[in-house]
Amino acid sequence: MSLKFVQLFLALLLSTYMRLVRRTTRWQFEGLELARPLQESGDGFVACVWHSRFMMAPAGWSKMVQKPHMLISKSRDGNLVAYTAEFLGVKTIRGSRRAKLKDKDKRGAGALREMIEVIKNGDCVVMTPDGPRGPRMRMGLGPLKLAKLSGAPIIAYALSVSNSKLFNSWDRFMLPLPFGRGKIIFAGPVWVDNKADDADIEKARIKLENMLNQASQKCDRDMGVEVILPADKKASQKAKT
């Protein structure tokens, strides 16, 4: 039995489970007045959600004009996530298929071109800016650079559920369970001027990181679950590289 077949089978099971969770969870929304103008404009934008919550990300997309495209690492683990996302109706971006696995620069350039094209076509790029290995809840530069090159705004997209299992992983991964309550908060948008220098980008990075953390922690508090905090400041230096 091939690895791809096993991953496809697991992805089908996982996506079916996530549909059950989405349909049996009573969702509350906050910040729709911030996101709705972007959604109704039909223009492309960037959405950032922390890695620990990415499985729940499709829950907030049912009424959006823009189709979500999720950036996923081109690895064996990433294959399972990509298959699951596609079963859930979320398109994936994984860089140039022609680039060799070891050629990270080419894969990165290919992914960047795909993301800019998605935005130009009026859709949304969903990024987990602390993934795939952390540090937890610390903003990388990827979304800011994409916003600068594309001219698109960034929306912070926070989620939590009352019924879940938290794992003791680097990101404190949250596995949502059925028949609970859920909360989604939109915050922003954050814009990056096409002439922004490194200092401007760093200022926007800190603003977006704080915005997404505050929204995520509010979701946790409102759902009555453990409030997940970001990794310490020293670890955050890794996110800037």
N, C-alpha and C positions, 0 to 999 in steps of 0.2 A: 504494500500500500504506500503510495507516494506521500511525501510531506505536504505537497500542495493539496491533495485530496483531504488529508486529515485537517489541515487548516481551514479549508472551505467548509467542511462538516462542522467544525467547532464554531466557525464564524456564523453559520446558519443558526445553530443553537443559540449563540450569544445574541444575535440580532433579534431572534424571536422572543427571547427573554426580555430584551430591552424594549421591545414594542409592548409587551405585557406591563412592564413597569411604567412606561409613559402613559398608557391608557388607564391604568388603575391608580395613578397618582393625582391628587387634587392640587393643581398648580396655581400658585399666586405669582403675579408679575408686579415689578416695581421699576420705574424709570422708562416706561413705554413712551412717555412724552418726549424722551430724548432720542430713542431709537426710531420712533415712527416716521419722523421727517426723512431720515435716511432711507428707510424701507420703502416709503411711498415715492421717493424721488426716482427709484429705479437705477440709481448710480451704484457703482461698486464700492465696497468698503472692507475694512479688516476688522475681525472680531477676535479678541484674546480671552481664552479661558485657561485656568490652571490645569496642569496635566492630570491631577487627581480627579478632576470632574469631567474629563472629556467624554466619557461614556454617556453622560446625560445631555451633552450638548445639543443633539437633535431635538430635544423636547421643546425648545423655544423657537423652532423654525417653521412651524406649520402654517403660519399666516404671512410669512415674508415673501416678497416678490423675488428677492435675490436667492439664487440657489447656493447652498454652502459647498465649499471645496476645502477639505481639510488637508493641511500639510502633515505628512506622515513620513517617518524615517524609512529609508530603503534598506531594511534589515529583515531577518527572518521573523523577529517579533513584530516588526512593523507590517509584515505581510498579513498576519492574522488581524491586526487592527484595521488595515486597509480593506480586507475582504468584509469584515463586519460593518464598517462604515458604508460600503457600497450596497450591502444588503439592506441597510437602513435608508438608502436613497441619498447618501452624502457622497459626492464625488471626491476623489483624492488627488493630491499633487505629490509626486515622489521624485521629481527631478528628471533629467534626461535619461531615457531608456537606453540610449546608445553609449552613455558613459560607462566605463568599466567600474566594477564595484569598488575598486581601490582608489579611483580618481574622485576624491571628495570635492575638489574645486569644480570639476565639470558638472557633477551632480548638483552642487549648490547653485551654479550659474543656470543650469537647466530649470531647477525649481523656481528660481527667481523670475525667469522669463515666463514660466507658466502662470505664476501668481499675478504678474503684471497684466498678462493677457486676460486672466479671469476677471480682474477688476475692470479692465477696459470694456469687457463684454457685459458689465453691469451686474456681476455676481459678487459673492462674498468669499474672502479667504479667511478660514478659521485657523488660528495658530495657538499652540500651547507653548508659551514663551519661556517656561521653565523646564521643558522636556528636551530630549528624552531621559536625561539622567540628573537634572537638577542644576543648582540647588533649588529646593522647594520654594515656590511662590516668590521667586526673584526674577525680575524681568530681563530677558535677553535683549539684544539690540535688533534682532530680526524684524519685528513688527515696525519699529521706528524707521529703519532703513527702507523697508517696503513702502511705508507711507510717504517718505521723502521722494522716492523715485516715481511712485504712481500718482501722487497728489491726492490719495484717498485718505479719509479720516479713519481713526481707530476707535472701536467701541469696546469697553470692558464688559465682559459677559460672565456673570457669577451665578453659581447654582449650588443648591443644597437640598437634601431631603430629610424628612423626619425619621424615616425607616431605612436604615442602611447598616452596612458592616464596614468598619474602618480597618485597613490593613496597616501593619507596622513597616511599610515600605518607605523609601526615601521621600516620596511625595504624599504619604498618608492617604493612599488611594481609597476612594469612597465607592463601594459597590452598592448601588441603590436596590432596595427591596420593594416588592409590590405593596399596594394598598396603604400608602402613607400620604403625607403631604409634601409638597415641593415648593421651592421658591426660586425665582429667577429675577436677578436685578441687572438692568442695563445701566451703564454709567459712561459719561463722556459727552461728546466725542473729543478725541485728542488729534490735533493736526500737526504736521511737521512740514515746515516750509522747504521748498526745493533748494533754497540757498542756505539751509541750516548748517552750522558748523558742528564740530564735535561737542562743544559746550552746550549748544542748543539741543542736540539730540540727547545728551545726558540729562538735561533738565526735563525733557519730555519723557524720558525713560522712568525717572523717579516719580514723576506725576502719575504716569499710567500704572506703575507698580503699586503705588499707594492707593490709587483709585480702585484697582481690582482687588487688592487685599481688603480694603475697608468694605467693599461690597460683598466679598466672599464671607468675611467674618460676620457681617450682618445677616446674611442668609443662614449661616450656622446658628446664630443666636435665635433668630426668629423660628427656626425649626426645632429648637431645643436640644441640639446635639453638641458634641464637643467642638469648640472653636479651634480650628487649625491655624497655627501661626506659621509665619515664614521662617526659613532657615536664618541663622545668625548673620550679621552683617559681613563677617569675614568671608563666609561662603558666597555671598553675593558678588564678590569680585570676579568669580568664575563666570558669572552670567554676562559680564560685559565683554568677554573675549569671544 
